[in-house]
Amino acid sequence: MPTVRSLPLLLAVALLTSCASPGSEQASPGPGRDEVTTLGDDPRILVHDFSSSMEAQVHGELAHLPEERCLVVLFRDDASGEVVGSAAPLWPDNVIPLDDGRGGVEEPAMGTIVDGDRFTAGGGHRNAEPEWEADLPEACVPDGEFVVLNEDSFEPGHT
């Protein structure tokens, strides 16, 4: 029978084993540390859990490609408004794809970001030949360009 002295130790062991139960590991389908994974069906999005973040400001407009069932970020010239580039977004792992037909994502701090919405986020560009597999059609990764978006850095619109 446990003594009063051993009770705190037994409670600590019970607490630790309950926190490490197999069910708690299955709660998030996100990537492992420094990995990228694909989530959703329409749209399919890439999410990351990078240990370091890029520090540039990304000013973009979300575009849904319905035939390819993916999202890209468009970059516009501030003066003319013309599209001057695009890239496949690498969303932070707390972002989830919307499955309601609007072609967008749910970002915890900003809310929904859908086709045509402009936003600013911390992040930066990454070129082709990443160290991860992108389970997306070629049109969803224009010219092999990716844009990494940082967690908790999203703001609506851009200047």
C-alpha positions as a printed NumPy array, in Angstrom:
array([[  0.   ,   0.   ,   0.   ],
       [  1.376,   3.442,  -0.924],
       [  2.515,   5.688,   1.879],
       [  1.731,   9.399,   2.112],
       [  5.316,  10.111,   1.048],
       [  5.077,   8.033,  -2.139],
       [  1.739,   9.548,  -3.218],
       [  3.283,  12.591,  -5.018],
       [  5.6  ,  10.274,  -6.955],
       [  2.703,   8.006,  -7.99 ],
       [  0.651,  11.021,  -9.099],
       [  3.565,  12.357, -11.164],
       [  4.037,   8.99 , -12.89 ],
       [  0.305,   8.734, -13.62 ],
       [  0.242,  12.26 , -15.022],
       [  3.268,  11.687, -17.255],
       [  1.945,   8.413, -18.65 ],
       [ -1.473,   9.903, -19.348],
       [  0.102,  12.86 , -21.219],
       [  2.126,  10.491, -23.383],
       [ -0.816,   8.36 , -24.451],
       [ -0.939,   7.317, -28.134],
       [ -4.146,   9.291, -28.707],
       [ -2.489,  12.611, -27.879],
       [  0.129,  12.125, -30.623],
       [ -2.584,  11.638, -33.248],
       [ -4.285,  14.985, -32.533],
       [ -2.344,  16.997, -35.127],
       [ -1.744,  15.833, -38.72 ],
       [  0.954,  18.471, -39.129],
       [  4.586,  18.012, -40.063],
       [  7.445,  17.089, -37.773],
       [ 10.12 ,  19.612, -36.862],
       [ 11.716,  21.145, -40.011],
       [  9.377,  19.168, -42.29 ],
       [  6.645,  20.013, -44.79 ],
       [  3.443,  18.05 , -45.342],
       [  0.347,  18.346, -47.54 ],
       [ -3.094,  18.865, -45.986],
       [ -6.6  ,  18.937, -47.454],
       [ -8.177,  18.002, -50.752],
       [ -9.548,  21.233, -52.253],
       [ -7.49 ,  23.165, -51.622],
       [ -4.403,  21.093, -50.915],
       [ -1.939,  23.161, -48.924],
       [  1.639,  22.719, -47.777],
       [  2.315,  23.341, -44.086],
       [  5.69 ,  23.586, -42.354],
       [  7.178,  23.519, -38.886],
       [ 10.55 ,  25.112, -39.571],
       [ 12.78 ,  25.725, -36.555],
       [ 13.991,  29.045, -37.959],
       [ 11.99 ,  31.776, -39.645],
       [ 12.713,  34.074, -42.545],
       [ 12.435,  37.763, -41.689],
       [ 11.283,  39.478, -44.916],
       [  7.831,  41.021, -45.339],
       [  5.674,  39.142, -47.851],
       [  2.926,  41.185, -49.525],
       [  0.697,  38.838, -51.478],
       [ -2.721,  38.022, -52.828],
       [ -4.169,  34.546, -52.446],
       [ -5.352,  32.836, -55.629],
       [ -7.235,  29.534, -55.824],
       [ -6.546,  27.317, -58.851],
       [ -9.771,  25.251, -58.952],
       [ -8.68 ,  22.73 , -61.604],
       [ -5.478,  21.936, -59.715],
       [ -7.196,  22.235, -56.281],
       [ -4.43 ,  24.368, -54.776],
       [ -3.517,  27.896, -53.741],
       [ -0.772,  30.215, -54.95 ],
       [  0.359,  33.616, -53.742],
       [  0.408,  36.342, -56.396],
       [  2.819,  39.261, -56.145],
       [  1.737,  42.543, -57.714],
       [  3.666,  45.641, -58.729],
       [  2.617,  48.393, -56.302],
       [  2.436,  51.075, -58.991],
       [  0.688,  49.228, -61.826],
       [ -1.137,  46.498, -59.913],
       [  0.057,  43.931, -62.457],
       [  1.021,  40.434, -61.339],
       [  4.834,  40.204, -61.418],
       [  5.27 ,  36.768, -59.862],
       [  3.709,  33.917, -57.948],
       [  4.758,  31.125, -55.617],
       [  3.438,  28.109, -53.747],
       [  2.73 ,  29.125, -50.141],
       [  4.28 ,  27.144, -47.288],
       [  1.848,  27.87 , -44.475],
       [  2.743,  27.546, -40.788],
       [  1.458,  24.313, -39.241],
       [ -1.367,  26.087, -37.383],
       [ -3.116,  26.928, -40.697],
       [ -5.798,  24.601, -42.075],
       [ -7.427,  24.468, -45.518],
       [-11.082,  25.519, -45.821],
       [-13.249,  22.734, -47.205],
       [-16.282,  24.92 , -47.955],
       [-15.534,  25.732, -51.622],
       [-14.182,  29.262, -51.03 ],
       [-10.594,  28.337, -51.923],
       [ -8.749,  29.45 , -48.849],
       [ -7.344,  28.76 , -45.414],
       [ -8.086,  29.461, -41.772],
       [ -5.232,  31.272, -40.022],
       [ -5.729,  31.544, -36.239],
       [ -4.778,  35.222, -35.768],
       [ -6.237,  36.671, -38.995],
       [ -9.164,  34.329, -39.583],
       [-10.068,  33.214, -43.083],
       [ -7.936,  34.119, -46.085],
       [ -9.708,  33.273, -49.353],
       [ -9.243,  33.659, -53.095],
       [ -8.589,  37.331, -53.894],
       [ -7.647,  38.386, -50.345],
       [ -4.477,  40.415, -49.913],
       [ -2.296,  39.931, -46.863],
       [  1.079,  40.734, -45.357],
       [  3.105,  38.167, -43.434],
       [  6.629,  37.597, -42.256],
       [  8.542,  35.059, -44.317],
       [ 10.571,  34.825, -47.477],
       [ 11.129,  33.084, -50.798],
       [ 12.682,  29.659, -51.399],
       [ 13.71 ,  28.409, -54.815],
       [ 13.271,  25.083, -56.569],
       [ 14.591,  21.713, -55.456],
       [ 13.507,  21.821, -51.819],
       [ 14.422,  19.042, -49.443],
       [ 10.759,  17.99 , -49.131],
       [  8.216,  16.386, -51.464],
       [  5.506,  18.781, -52.677],
       [  2.403,  16.736, -53.406],
       [  1.045,  19.393, -55.783],
       [  0.653,  19.707, -59.57 ],
       [  3.327,  21.7  , -61.389],
       [  0.963,  24.67 , -61.902],
       [  0.702,  24.989, -58.11 ],
       [  4.461,  25.535, -57.787],
       [  5.066,  28.243, -60.426],
       [  8.662,  28.093, -61.691],
       [  9.562,  25.982, -58.647],
       [  9.057,  28.989, -56.363],
       [  7.88 ,  28.678, -52.763],
       [  7.109,  31.419, -50.254],
       [  7.527,  30.534, -46.566],
       [  4.983,  32.256, -44.305],
       [  5.697,  32.615, -40.574],
       [  3.311,  31.741, -37.767],
       [  1.584,  34.649, -35.991],
       [  2.714,  37.189, -38.58 ],
       [ -0.411,  37.659, -40.733],
       [ -2.181,  40.964, -41.282],
       [ -4.968,  41.764, -43.753],
       [ -4.216,  43.776, -46.878],
       [ -0.906,  45.377, -47.687],
       [  0.468,  48.781, -48.504]])
